[in-house]
Amino acid sequence: MAKLLILGAGTAGTMAANLLRKALDATWSITVVDQDTEHLYQPGFLFIPFWMEPTRVKKDRRGFLPEGVEFVEAAIRRVDPHAREVHLADDRTLAYDWLVIATGTRPDPTLVEGMVEALAERTNVHEFYTFEGAKALKAALDGFDAGRLLVHVTEMPIKCPVAPLEFAFLVEDHYRKRRLRHRVDITYVTPLDGAFTKPVASKELGGLLTDRSIRLAADFAVERVDGKRQVLVAYDGRELPFDLLVTVPPNVGQQYVFDSGLGNESGFIPVDKHTLRSVEHERIFVLGDASDIPTSKAGSVAHFMTEQFVGNFLAAVEGRPLPHSFDGHANCFVESGRGQALLLDFNYDTEPLKGTFPAPVIGPMMLLKPARVNHLGKLAFEQIYWNLLLPGRKLPVPTEMSMAGKRVPAGQKE
């Protein structure tokens, strides 16, 4: 019997298990490995500090895996791609014929001087990239009614690169609703030279920051967090004082990836960006945030790539050329407060542009423009995620990015 091993039961790993169980016959065994049984709806972390009940983001992983798929609860120690074995922390060893790695990324505050200690105190330095961190931040916001608030990104890439911007807009709206906005000075701190990575989107999002009276501190390469002095210090000597710091630590790959020698210096695994196949080991595919592909580490990317991956996997098993080429498609809602959101739709070659989505003129979603319909789409995604996305059901959104409805700036090629 052929053995398929999937590491990680998050978005991409769960989708892959569902889609491949349907595509592979009974001569295949499929095993999924994860360190615990809790599947977390990570987009909900953004809302926990404001209104979402924490219980809504947690469900049992095993309930989303199909019959005929074995689940192993264990941490991963290392992968031996030459022996085709995965060594677990409980001393078990699992052999495989083909391996799918979908173990995502993780925040690592140890990479910034002072950040671990400041976060551990849970007083004036917080984060929302973990479940416990998001809950603690809610309590901090409830007790904070005046002072300097920094929303800070350490470095790129990070999981869901628009999430810190969303938090800045939502926290501004939070204090506006409480009639305390005039007492809270908000600054968005980023290592980028603007609000976002691409020119059109950066201009629009930067303009929205200005409209909301949110300061922008760009090109800020943080050296250390001084929690006692309540100062964020950059390598160029700049200091930003704060009364409350909401930071996004560096994001890196999982420790077993480092220990196995599979990743780059950040722990992300090099793959062919179009086929998602490891550039070094032909029997390994990498899905979701765990790879080094040059697009957003976001749930939508995991969705689009996994749908295309299935055909490539089946071809690889049969020794055929891989038929599908992933274009780096990402589709992200950006909460902007006031009950509105923007929508970004882009890929490797095309930056986020203005227009309508998914159809020209009629939309109904608006690209790079705050709109109520986009906000409703973001909220609806919670149910779509649990009931359609994870089970691997087809969504009414094109897997490959389309230029339909997009407006290309004058002088720029499509």
Phi and psi in degrees as a GROMACS rama.xvg file:
@    title "Ramachandran Plot"
@    xaxis  label "Phi"
@    yaxis  label "Psi"
@TYPE xy
-75.1401  140.585  ALA-2
-113.754  119.344  LYS-3
-106.288  127.281  LEU-4
-117.113  127.789  LEU-5
-114.087  120.317  ILE-6
-96.5385  115.408  LEU-7
107.46  125.124  GLY-8
-116.475  42.4147  ALA-9
-88.1091  -148.634  GLY-10
-60.6351  -58.4262  THR-11
-66.9735  -42.3827  ALA-12
-64.8299  -40.4465  GLY-13
-68.3545  -43.628  THR-14
-58.8194  -46.3949  MET-15
-60.8828  -41.7305  ALA-16
-61.9824  -43.2511  ALA-17
-67.3275  -45.0689  ASN-18
-70.0669  -39.7098  LEU-19
-76.1574  -28.8824  LEU-20
-63.9042  -34.4343  ARG-21
-73.1856  -33.0289  LYS-22
-86.8284  -25.037  ALA-23
-100.329  145.582  LEU-24
-83.6613  -174.968  ASP-25
-71.6991  -6.83801  ALA-26
-79.3949  -2.3746  THR-27
-107.604  135.252  TRP-28
-101.61  140.482  SER-29
-123.108  125.741  ILE-30
-124.946  133.542  THR-31
-112.434  133.723  VAL-32
-117.74  132.093  VAL-33
-150.283  157.545  ASP-34
-76.4405  -15.3666  GLN-35
-152.088  -179.636  ASP-36
-104.44  5.93281  THR-37
-94.6865  115.104  GLU-38
-91.9992  123.358  HIS-39
-105.537  129.634  LEU-40
-81.4333  92.1393  TYR-41
-67.2241  -29.1473  GLN-42
-57.8725  -23.3936  PRO-43
-71.6366  -20.0748  GLY-44
-57.2327  -34.9331  PHE-45
-62.0859  -32.9273  LEU-46
-92.9411  -20.1211  PHE-47
-55.8374  -41.4551  ILE-48
-64.9163  -13.7053  PRO-49
-112.48  -52.3997  PHE-50
-150.553  -19.5551  TRP-51
-79.3708  133.907  MET-52
-69.9264  130.1  GLU-53
-56.0306  -30.9167  PRO-54
-62.8918  -20.5434  THR-55
-72.2831  -20.6025  ARG-56
-94.4734  -0.343199  VAL-57
-115.302  130.006  LYS-58
-143.82  166.932  LYS-59
-79.8646  123.929  ASP-60
-53.7814  -39.2571  ARG-61
-65.0868  -24.0138  ARG-62
-72.077  -11.3533  GLY-63
-108.298  2.80559  PHE-64
-97.7982  140.164  LEU-65
-76.711  163.975  PRO-66
-60.6421  144.224  GLU-67
90.7325  2.84788  GLY-68
-115.769  125.489  VAL-69
-87.0076  138.626  GLU-70
-110.912  129.903  PHE-71
-116.069  121.061  VAL-72
-94.2337  104.336  GLU-73
-168.28  149.265  ALA-74
-77.0112  154.303  ALA-75
-99.3338  129.608  ILE-76
-90.2609  -51.1105  ARG-77
-165.636  162.746  ARG-78
-112.664  133.954  VAL-79
-111.507  94.5784  ASP-80
-70.0995  -19.87  PRO-81
-79.2238  -40.8621  HIS-82
-84.7224  -7.88823  ALA-83
55.3241  56.535  ARG-84
-136.284  149.282  GLU-85
-119.142  124.234  VAL-86
-98.185  126.926  HIS-87
-97.0969  161.625  LEU-88
-67.5702  -21.1782  ALA-89
-91.433  16.8281  ASP-90
77.2126  3.54437  ASP-91
-77.1217  155.887  ARG-92
-127.862  130.551  THR-93
-113.622  125.278  LEU-94
-87.7883  153.897  ALA-95
-144.652  157.393  TYR-96
-97.6718  -38.2312  ASP-97
-134.528  143.709  TRP-98
-125.58  132.965  LEU-99
-115.305  122.365  VAL-100
-103.431  121.793  ILE-101
-143.407  48.244  ALA-102
-96.695  7.35423  THR-103
69.3229  -156.454  GLY-104
-128.241  169.348  THR-105
-146.562  149.126  ARG-106
-74.664  139.413  PRO-107
-131.874  86.6535  ASP-108
-68.2588  -11.3992  PRO-109
-65.2382  -16.3262  THR-110
-80.2289  -7.36059  LEU-111
-120.083  124.887  VAL-112
-56.5016  127.589  GLU-113
85.7846  -11.1972  GLY-114
-72.3543  -40.8037  MET-115
-60.2981  -47.936  VAL-116
-64.407  -41.3935  GLU-117
-67.2736  -40.8477  ALA-118
-68.0336  -35.3876  LEU-119
-63.2424  -30.38  ALA-120
-74.2923  -24.466  GLU-121
50.4448  46.6392  ARG-122
-113.011  -74.8508  THR-123
-111.624  4.0028  ASN-124
-128.446  126.209  VAL-125
-140.966  168.756  HIS-126
-145.838  161.45  GLU-127
-127.306  22.3871  PHE-128
-92.5874  1.51385  TYR-129
-128.134  159.52  THR-130
-61.9925  -48.8461  PHE-131
-65.9874  -36.3557  GLU-132
-64.4102  -40.7112  GLY-133
-64.2626  -39.2106  ALA-134
-67.0049  -42.203  LYS-135
-65.6173  -34.9087  ALA-136
-66.3587  -34.4525  LEU-137
-58.3023  -46.7707  LYS-138
-63.5699  -37.1403  ALA-139
-65.8619  -43.3041  ALA-140
-65.9266  -37.4339  LEU-141
-61.1466  -30.564  ASP-142
-99.336  2.86466  GLY-143
-109.187  118.352  PHE-144
-129.987  5.99571  ASP-145
-168.145  145.051  ALA-146
129.564  -168.836  GLY-147
-96.8619  120.344  ARG-148
-113.212  121.724  LEU-149
-105.364  131.606  LEU-150
-107.199  115.5  VAL-151
-126.229  133.074  HIS-152
-109.885  124.215  VAL-153
-71.5494  -55.5068  THR-154
-161.1  164.393  GLU-155
-105.017  152.27  MET-156
-83.7764  155.344  PRO-157
-132.396  158.906  ILE-158
-64.0504  130.548  LYS-159
50.6691  78.7666  CYS-160
-62.7857  -16.846  PRO-161
-88.2313  -11.0834  VAL-162
-58.1939  -42.0291  ALA-163
-62.4697  -38.6251  PRO-164
-62.2588  -43.3991  LEU-165
-58.772  -43.0518  GLU-166
-61.7356  -41.1063  PHE-167
-59.7634  -43.4447  ALA-168
-68.525  -40.3548  PHE-169
-70.112  -38.098  LEU-170
-71.2433  -32.361  VAL-171
-62.7979  -43.886  GLU-172
-67.6733  -34.8813  ASP-173
-57.7002  -47.201  HIS-174
-77.8448  -27.7968  TYR-175
-62.9422  -44.2725  ARG-176
-65.2108  -31.9522  LYS-177
-84.008  0.986883  ARG-178
60.1297  35.8868  ARG-179
-120.266  5.119  LEU-180
-58.2381  -35.7847  ARG-181
-67.5547  -13.5443  HIS-182
-100.569  -6.92156  ARG-183
-118.339  116.776  VAL-184
-93.2736  120.236  ASP-185
-112.644  131.126  ILE-186
-127.425  132.348  THR-187
-96.4746  119.709  TYR-188
-111.51  122.901  VAL-189
-140.197  148.399  THR-190
-76.7281  -12.47  PRO-191
-75.6475  168.103  LEU-192
-87.1822  3.66457  ASP-193
-160.746  -168.146  GLY-194
-69.0683  -27.0347  ALA-195
-146.339  179.383  PHE-196
-83.9791  -22.9573  THR-197
-112.37  144.605  LYS-198
-56.8676  -49.7632  PRO-199
-65.2338  -47.3653  VAL-200
-65.8001  -39.8351  ALA-201
-62.1483  -39.7206  SER-202
-64.5517  -45.8451  LYS-203
-67.3806  -45.025  GLU-204
-70.9836  -35.9878  LEU-205
-64.4875  -38.5094  GLY-206
-64.2108  -34.9642  GLY-207
-69.6854  -36.5424  LEU-208
-59.4888  -44.8769  LEU-209
-62.4873  -43.8968  THR-210
-59.3737  -33.231  ASP-211
-92.7338  8.47319  ARG-212
57.2276  39.9235  SER-213
-101.763  120.547  ILE-214
-68.3604  153.581  ARG-215
-120.561  121.346  LEU-216
-110.925  97.8427  ALA-217
-94.7722  168.47  ALA-218
53.0306  37.6478  ASP-219
-101.29  100.885  PHE-220
-93.553  104.53  ALA-221
-71.8731  135.626  VAL-222
-97.2075  -43.6326  GLU-223
-158.259  159.659  ARG-224
-107.466  120.864  VAL-225
-104.439  93.3551  ASP-226
-68.8241  -31.4548  GLY-227
-72.4923  -43.6656  LYS-228
-81.2321  -11.8676  ARG-229
57.8937  56.8643  GLN-230
-138.762  138.01  VAL-231
-99.0498  125.042  LEU-232
-114.196  129.451  VAL-233
-96.0869  161.743  ALA-234
-63.9106  -26.8903  TYR-235
-85.0298  6.62966  ASP-236
96.0003  -10.8379  GLY-237
-66.0315  145.462  ARG-238
-127.861  135.464  GLU-239
-117.999  112.436  LEU-240
-75.3291  151.755  PRO-241
-145.93  154.431  PHE-242
-102.825  -27.6132  ASP-243
-143.474  123.908  LEU-244
-111.821  124.086  LEU-245
-111.054  107.347  VAL-246
-112.157  155.15  THR-247
-113.933  106.664  VAL-248
-64.1119  166.526  PRO-249
-55.7431  143.019  PRO-250
-105.056  132.377  ASN-251
-135.644  170.768  VAL-252
-74.8554  174.476  GLY-253
-71.0631  152.81  GLN-254
-60.3088  -36.7106  GLN-255
-65.0908  -26.6238  TYR-256
-66.0593  -44.4792  VAL-257
-59.622  -48.3919  PHE-258
-66.0969  -24.6275  ASP-259
-90.9743  -7.09469  SER-260
70.7346  24.7978  GLY-261
-91.845  -20.5692  LEU-262
-107.732  175.12  GLY-263
-83.3731  -165.305  ASN-264
-65.8565  -17.4687  GLU-265
-101.681  1.87425  SER-266
85.1414  14.7473  GLY-267
-99.6321  140.692  PHE-268
-88.8818  124.019  ILE-269
-65.9203  128.016  PRO-270
-135.925  164.218  VAL-271
-68.2369  121.186  ASP-272
-68.2192  -14.2503  LYS-273
-97.7617  -31.6753  HIS-274
-105.093  -17.5827  THR-275
70.4277  14.8792  LEU-276
-88.6261  138.729  ARG-277
-55.2793  138.084  SER-278
-76.0191  -14.8134  VAL-279
-108.908  -27.0387  GLU-280
-131.091  109.197  HIS-281
-68.8556  -16.425  GLU-282
-96.9828  15.0596  ARG-283
-120.98  128.858  ILE-284
-114.386  149.759  PHE-285
-126.465  125.694  VAL-286
-119.031  159.56  LEU-287
69.7134  -147.235  GLY-288
-76.0749  -8.19215  ASP-289
-75.6029  -15.9663  ALA-290
-92.298  174.472  SER-291
-100.411  17.3278  ASP-292
-62.2258  144.213  ILE-293
-84.589  59.0073  PRO-294
-143.465  -179.92  THR-295
-63.1858  141.891  SER-296
-87.3345  90.1586  LYS-297
-145.907  158.136  ALA-298
-60.4605  -35.9419  GLY-299
-64.5897  -37.6512  SER-300
-65.2388  -43.0328  VAL-301
-58.4741  -40.7317  ALA-302
-62.2376  -54.9439  HIS-303
-65.0907  -42.2003  PHE-304
-68.2031  -37.3529  MET-305
-67.7845  -37.2647  THR-306
-60.4804  -41.2613  GLU-307
-78.019  -27.9396  GLN-308
-60.6861  -37.0225  PHE-309
-56.3257  -48.3517  VAL-310
-62.7235  -37.5464  GLY-311
-67.5598  -38.3003  ASN-312
-63.7144  -46.5312  PHE-313
-61.3341  -38.4457  LEU-314
-68.1056  -39.9572  ALA-315
-62.4723  -41.4342  ALA-316
-61.4587  -35.795  VAL-317
-89.6473  0.274234  GLU-318
76.9328  19.8037  GLY-319
-95.2807  160.971  ARG-320
-60.3569  145.101  PRO-321
-76.8699  123.813  LEU-322
-82.1063  -23.3978  PRO-323
-108.186  143.457  HIS-324
-121.969  108.774  SER-325
-70.4708  132.067  PHE-326
-98.8809  7.46158  ASP-327
79.8136  21.4859  GLY-328
-59.4544  127.411  HIS-329
-131.192  141.64  ALA-330
-138.698  108.401  ASN-331
-130.721  128.301  CYS-332
-81.4892  141.245  PHE-333
-121.293  105.063  VAL-334
-62.1325  131.332  GLU-335
-120.825  10.6718  SER-336
77.3874  177.461  GLY-337
59.3405  23.2884  ARG-338
69.9079  27.8905  GLY-339
-131.474  166.324  GLN-340
-152.873  157.098  ALA-341
-100.129  166.858  LEU-342
-129.733  131.973  LEU-343
-112.122  137.051  LEU-344
-139.696  115.867  ASP-345
-156.832  175.365  PHE-346
-148.393  -163.994  ASN-347
-56.1697  -40.3006  TYR-348
-102.566  -18.3141  ASP-349
-119.875  124.032  THR-350
-76.5308  164.918  GLU-351
-58.7102  131.238  PRO-352
-125.471  164.722  LEU-353
-77.306  160.789  LYS-354
144.813  -150.475  GLY-355
-129.005  157.294  THR-356
-145.282  140.918  PHE-357
-87.4743  -8.02761  PRO-358
-112.08  150.15  ALA-359
-61.6405  144.13  PRO-360
67.1644  -58.4505  VAL-361
-80.4886  -17.5371  ILE-362
66.4436  -114.979  GLY-363
-86.4014  -9.67453  PRO-364
-77.9079  148.268  MET-365
-104.045  131.101  MET-366
-90.0409  130.261  LEU-367
53.6442  36.7606  LEU-368
-146.412  127.503  LYS-369
-59.5636  131.067  PRO-370
-153.295  147.301  ALA-371
-62.661  -39.7554  ARG-372
-63.4187  -33.7099  VAL-373
-67.2851  -40.5046  ASN-374
-61.6946  -42.6853  HIS-375
-64.4375  -36.1628  LEU-376
-63.7305  -39.553  GLY-377
-63.3306  -43.4306  LYS-378
-66.7287  -38.8866  LEU-379
-66.6412  -23.5973  ALA-380
-62.7581  -26.0453  PHE-381
-56.6533  -48.038  GLU-382
-72.4659  -35.8612  GLN-383
-60.9542  -40.5722  ILE-384
-60.4644  -52.887  TYR-385
-70.0154  -39.2607  TRP-386
-98.9835  -19.957  ASN-387
-122.75  -48.6659  LEU-388
-66.0537  -56.3612  LEU-389
-60.4394  -41.4651  LEU-390
-69.7513  -5.63318  PRO-391
81.6448  24.8428  GLY-392
-81.7784  149.07  ARG-393
-69.7192  131.01  LYS-394
-100.364  151.784  LEU-395
-79.4875  47.0722  PRO-396
-132.073  131.872  VAL-397
-63.1409  135.748  PRO-398
-66.268  -43.1374  THR-399
-91.1044  144.631  GLU-400
-66.4144  138.634  MET-401
-113.237  146.784  SER-402
-85.5501  -2.67704  MET-403
-59.1978  127.933  ALA-404
85.7729  -8.38656  GLY-405
-89.1725  144.092  LYS-406
-107.342  114.207  ARG-407
-85.323  127.758  VAL-408
-57.238  147.881  PRO-409
-56.7025  133.592  ALA-410
87.2632  -4.81642  GLY-411
-105.426  134.446  GLN-412
-75.8738  148.94  LYS-413
